[in-house]
Amino acid sequence: MTTDVRILGIDPGLRRTGWGLIAARGTKLSYLACGVVTSDGDLPLALRLRELHEGLTRIVTTHAPDEVSVEETFVNKDAQATLKLGHARAVALLVPALAGLPVAEYAANLVKKTVAGNGHAEKAQIQAMVKFLLPKAEFKLADAADALAIAITHASHRGAIALDRRHAVASGGGPGAARIAAALARLDR
């Protein structure tokens, strides 16, 4: 019997970090919750990152996901903005890692292609497809819709990722192989 896998998608941002939680049972997806964690732009960077950490920690504790997916950093022409986004993304990766959860990362183009069939889809197309795939989804901000799209992407690609990881572990037996194998076993729940 197949059980539900609770997948948390995270769309990192320093001002607004979107999050979306879905349940996947085989190819069937169900909406569970979504929202946005914000930080106060008037605070120093360290305190803003602390706000994001505390908010994501509450979400992980409250919603108890089985797996987490995070969007990779999009590098733009503004190096300072990219660096700040990188800090927020680090928090988004760290919180589930500290909770012992497996974390997968996806490029924005792959998320768009998976959800909308086009790697250069516009935000409105992504939101429409998220609503189509998860009819009960209620999101007020694009960040939450993007996070749900990231969770949907993970639901679509998680089997292939687990297979790739198992192959990598089988082909190499370094000192971290046992730890990686244990994490992979959790992915297969």
Solvent accessible surface area in square Angstrom, and as a share of the most:
residue,aa,sasa,rsa
1,M,217,0.97
2,T,78,0.45
3,T,74,0.43
4,D,69,0.36
5,V,10,0.06
6,R,76,0.28
7,I,0,0.00
8,L,0,0.00
9,G,0,0.00
10,I,1,0.00
11,D,16,0.08
12,P,13,0.08
13,G,13,0.12
14,L,19,0.10
15,R,176,0.64
16,R,107,0.39
17,T,1,0.01
18,G,0,0.00
19,W,25,0.09
20,G,0,0.00
21,L,1,0.00
22,I,0,0.00
23,A,8,0.06
24,A,6,0.05
25,R,112,0.41
26,G,59,0.57
27,T,140,0.82
28,K,137,0.58
29,L,41,0.21
30,S,42,0.27
31,Y,49,0.19
32,L,70,0.35
33,A,18,0.14
34,C,23,0.14
35,G,19,0.18
36,V,39,0.22
37,V,15,0.09
38,T,81,0.47
39,S,13,0.09
40,D,65,0.34
41,G,53,0.51
42,D,137,0.71
43,L,60,0.30
44,P,84,0.53
45,L,63,0.31
46,A,74,0.57
47,L,76,0.38
48,R,28,0.10
49,L,34,0.17
50,R,146,0.53
51,E,54,0.24
52,L,1,0.00
53,H,60,0.27
54,E,72,0.32
55,G,3,0.02
56,L,1,0.00
57,T,55,0.32
58,R,154,0.56
59,I,16,0.08
60,V,14,0.08
61,T,105,0.61
62,T,100,0.58
63,H,42,0.19
64,A,64,0.50
65,P,6,0.04
66,D,30,0.16
67,E,2,0.01
68,V,0,0.00
69,S,0,0.00
70,V,0,0.00
71,E,34,0.15
72,E,69,0.31
73,T,42,0.24
74,F,132,0.55
75,V,112,0.64
76,N,68,0.35
77,K,209,0.89
78,D,77,0.40
79,A,80,0.62
80,Q,113,0.50
81,A,42,0.33
82,T,23,0.13
83,L,103,0.51
84,K,77,0.33
85,L,46,0.23
86,G,28,0.27
87,H,63,0.28
88,A,2,0.01
89,R,39,0.14
90,A,56,0.43
91,V,15,0.09
92,A,0,0.00
93,L,47,0.23
94,L,85,0.42
95,V,7,0.04
96,P,0,0.00
97,A,59,0.46
98,L,124,0.62
99,A,56,0.43
100,G,37,0.36
101,L,27,0.13
102,P,12,0.08
103,V,34,0.19
104,A,3,0.03
105,E,77,0.35
106,Y,6,0.02
107,A,43,0.33
108,A,23,0.18
109,N,79,0.41
110,L,65,0.32
111,V,6,0.04
112,K,61,0.26
113,K,123,0.52
114,T,42,0.24
115,V,5,0.03
116,A,30,0.23
117,G,61,0.59
118,N,68,0.35
119,G,15,0.15
120,H,141,0.63
121,A,4,0.03
122,E,116,0.52
123,K,114,0.48
124,A,74,0.57
125,Q,85,0.38
126,I,7,0.03
127,Q,52,0.23
128,A,62,0.48
129,M,64,0.28
130,V,0,0.00
131,K,88,0.37
132,F,151,0.63
133,L,61,0.30
134,L,1,0.01
135,P,98,0.62
136,K,166,0.70
137,A,0,0.00
138,E,136,0.61
139,F,45,0.19
140,K,200,0.85
141,L,81,0.40
142,A,32,0.25
143,D,25,0.13
144,A,2,0.02
145,A,0,0.00
146,D,17,0.09
147,A,0,0.00
148,L,0,0.00
149,A,0,0.00
150,I,0,0.00
151,A,0,0.00
152,I,5,0.03
153,T,0,0.00
154,H,2,0.01
155,A,20,0.15
156,S,72,0.46
157,H,52,0.23
158,R,52,0.19
159,G,50,0.48
160,A,59,0.45
161,I,36,0.18
162,A,6,0.05
163,L,113,0.56
164,D,96,0.50
165,R,75,0.27
166,R,99,0.36
167,H,132,0.59
168,A,63,0.49
169,V,31,0.18
170,A,88,0.68
171,S,87,0.56
172,G,38,0.36
173,G,75,0.72
174,G,44,0.42
175,P,148,0.93
176,G,19,0.18
177,A,22,0.17
178,A,81,0.63
179,R,188,0.69
180,I,84,0.43
181,A,44,0.34
182,A,52,0.40
183,A,29,0.23
184,L,8,0.04
185,A,63,0.49
186,R,91,0.33
187,L,8,0.04
188,D,82,0.42
189,R,143,0.52
